[in-house]
Amino acid sequence: MELHILEHRLKVASIAKESIQLFTYGLIKLAFLSSKTRCKFFSLTETPEDYTIIVDEEGFLELPSSEHLSVADATWLALNVVSGGGSFSSSQPIGVTKIAKSVIAPLADQNISVFMLSTYQTDFILVRERDLPFVMHTLATEFTILRVVNGETVAADNLGITNGFVKPKLVQRPVIHPLSSPSNMFCVTSLDPDTLPTVATLLMDVMFYSNGVKDSVVGSEDSGHIRFFSFSLIEGYISLVMDVQTQQRFPNNLLFTSASGELWKMVRIGGQPLGFDECGIVAQISEPLAAADIPAYYISTFKFDHALVSSLVALLGYWGDGTFPHCVGEASSYLVTAAFVQHSQKLGGRDLFFSSSCCRQAI
């Protein structure tokens, strides 16, 4: 397989929800008038706490300087695993669980923090630019590593990291952070960029005015629902993550869906904001899923992380042979989180706490 280092130099930032009006001009330009900018990588995710923005340096210039914009203290690079060559747009999505053993776990073993962004098209692994030499050295035996330069894929230079690099011992990673699961069901979808103007007004309403009257009929966080919406426009491809109630506001036959119309259950990881330095949390979540061959999306945000697990598969427990049994049927949040409890207990981890509070972590 190939590991592509994309040419985008990215910023990760947070906007307070009450301050979003200060940034709507720039965000609308990035989302709906991209031809008027040089931005090629833009993602906006709304959570109950804030808006997380992942944007390249060119797109970042479209946002005003403001005390209400918190920016992570690093420049990030996006990595993308490609099977059989070609760009991410032409490859089959392999899911975060499919790269758990080959990418996520090895980086965690080397104490390299990552920031995940799953989209309809593919999974992006964001690493700090300063960590790239260690990332390449860690993954060189598993992948052919290529860089994208001016749109062309070329062999990546060997950065020569050898001194001080110790092959880690295999470690077990129990789940050590609280898990919670909202009652919403989610879909991961896309639409033809040519149809974007026809739903621009609706998308703006969903993205920036979600606390208005229209959402009051859907439910509130008190009833177990949370606000979560993710819009990504990356190299011309659109990805949308939304709950079923939001999906129903879109015209029929506009959004791309799988033949099964599959829905996803969200699991949120952690009990409080943990910053960007802790390593291994994405691995803690993705490795048990990978062991059971269960697909999942994973979206990191500025404060919290979110895994989306198929609603047709529930994890019942972690057995001594290292496998999970499957059960067909709608997955309840209890069954999903119980799997991680038993996995953690098997590995000797701390007790997990379940609450409606949210979490954050970067792996």
Secondary structure as the mmCIF struct_conf table of DSSP 4:
data_model
#
loop_
_struct_conf.conf_type_id
_struct_conf.id
_struct_conf.beg_label_comp_id
_struct_conf.beg_label_asym_id
_struct_conf.beg_label_seq_id
_struct_conf.end_label_comp_id
_struct_conf.end_label_asym_id
_struct_conf.end_label_seq_id
STRN STRN1 GLU A 2 ALA A 16
HELX_RH_3T_P HELX_RH_3T_P1 LYS A 17 LEU A 22
TURN_TY1_P TURN_TY1_P1 PHE A 23 PHE A 23
HELX_RH_AL_P HELX_RH_AL_P1 THR A 24 PHE A 32
HELX_RH_3T_P HELX_RH_3T_P2 SER A 34 LYS A 36
BEND BEND1 THR A 37 THR A 37
STRN STRN2 PHE A 41 GLU A 46
BEND BEND2 PRO A 48 GLU A 49
STRN STRN3 ASP A 50 ASP A 56
HELX_RH_AL_P HELX_RH_AL_P2 GLU A 57 PHE A 60
TURN_TY1_P TURN_TY1_P2 LEU A 61 GLU A 62
BEND BEND3 LEU A 63 LEU A 63
HELX_LH_PP_P HELX_LH_PP_P1 PRO A 64 SER A 65
TURN_TY1_P TURN_TY1_P3 GLU A 67 HIS A 68
STRN STRN4 LEU A 69 VAL A 71
BEND BEND4 ASP A 73 ALA A 74
STRN STRN5 TRP A 76 VAL A 82
BEND BEND5 SER A 83 GLY A 86
TURN_TY1_P TURN_TY1_P4 PHE A 88 SER A 90
BEND BEND6 SER A 91 SER A 91
HELX_LH_PP_P HELX_LH_PP_P2 GLN A 92 PRO A 93
HELX_RH_3T_P HELX_RH_3T_P3 VAL A 96 ILE A 99
HELX_RH_PI_P HELX_RH_PI_P1 ALA A 100 ILE A 104
HELX_RH_AL_P HELX_RH_AL_P3 ALA A 105 ASP A 109
TURN_TY1_P TURN_TY1_P5 GLN A 110 ASN A 111
STRN STRN6 VAL A 114 SER A 118
BEND BEND7 TYR A 120 GLN A 121
STRN STRN7 ASP A 123 ARG A 128
HELX_RH_3T_P HELX_RH_3T_P4 GLU A 129 ASP A 131
HELX_RH_AL_P HELX_RH_AL_P4 LEU A 132 LEU A 139
TURN_TY1_P TURN_TY1_P6 ALA A 140 GLU A 142
BEND BEND8 PHE A 143 PHE A 143
STRN STRN8 THR A 144 VAL A 149
TURN_TY1_P TURN_TY1_P7 ASN A 150 GLY A 151
STRN STRN9 GLU A 152 ALA A 155
HELX_LH_PP_P HELX_LH_PP_P3 ALA A 156 ASN A 158
TURN_TY1_P TURN_TY1_P8 ASN A 163 GLY A 164
HELX_LH_PP_P HELX_LH_PP_P4 LYS A 167 LEU A 170
BEND BEND9 HIS A 177 HIS A 177
STRN STRN10 LEU A 179 SER A 180
BEND BEND10 SER A 183 SER A 183
STRN STRN11 MET A 185 THR A 189
STRN STRN12 SER A 190 SER A 190
HELX_RH_3T_P HELX_RH_3T_P5 PRO A 193 VAL A 199
HELX_RH_AL_P HELX_RH_AL_P5 ALA A 200 PHE A 208
TURN_TY1_P TURN_TY1_P9 SER A 210 ASN A 211
BEND BEND11 GLY A 212 GLY A 212
HELX_RH_3T_P HELX_RH_3T_P6 VAL A 213 VAL A 217
TURN_TY1_P TURN_TY1_P10 VAL A 218 VAL A 218
HELX_RH_3T_P HELX_RH_3T_P7 GLU A 221 SER A 223
TURN_TY1_P TURN_TY1_P11 GLY A 224 GLY A 224
STRN STRN13 PHE A 229 ILE A 234
TURN_TY1_P TURN_TY1_P12 GLU A 235 GLY A 236
STRN STRN14 TYR A 237 ASP A 243
HELX_RH_AL_P HELX_RH_AL_P6 VAL A 244 GLN A 247
TURN_TY1_P TURN_TY1_P13 GLN A 248 ARG A 249
BEND BEND12 PHE A 250 PHE A 250
HELX_LH_PP_P HELX_LH_PP_P5 PRO A 251 PRO A 251
TURN_TY1_P TURN_TY1_P14 ASN A 252 LEU A 254
BEND BEND13 LEU A 255 LEU A 255
STRN STRN15 PHE A 256 PHE A 256
TURN_TY1_P TURN_TY1_P15 ALA A 259 SER A 260
STRN STRN16 TRP A 264 ILE A 269
BEND BEND14 GLY A 271 GLN A 272
BEND BEND15 PHE A 276 PHE A 276
BEND BEND16 GLY A 280 GLY A 280
HELX_RH_AL_P HELX_RH_AL_P7 ILE A 281 ALA A 291
TURN_TY1_P TURN_TY1_P16 ALA A 292 ASP A 293
STRN STRN17 ALA A 296 SER A 300
BEND BEND17 PHE A 302 LYS A 303
STRN STRN18 ASP A 305 SER A 310
TURN_TY1_P TURN_TY1_P17 SER A 311 LEU A 312
STRN STRN19 VAL A 313 LEU A 315
TURN_TY1_P TURN_TY1_P18 GLY A 320 ASP A 321
BEND BEND18 GLY A 322 GLY A 322
STRN STRN20 HIS A 326 VAL A 328
BEND BEND19 GLY A 329 GLY A 329
HELX_LH_PP_P HELX_LH_PP_P6 GLU A 330 SER A 332
HELX_RH_AL_P HELX_RH_AL_P8 SER A 333 LYS A 346
TURN_TY1_P TURN_TY1_P19 LEU A 347 GLY A 348
HELX_LH_PP_P HELX_LH_PP_P7 GLY A 349 LEU A 352
STRN STRN21 PHE A 354 PHE A 354
BEND BEND20 SER A 356 SER A 356
#
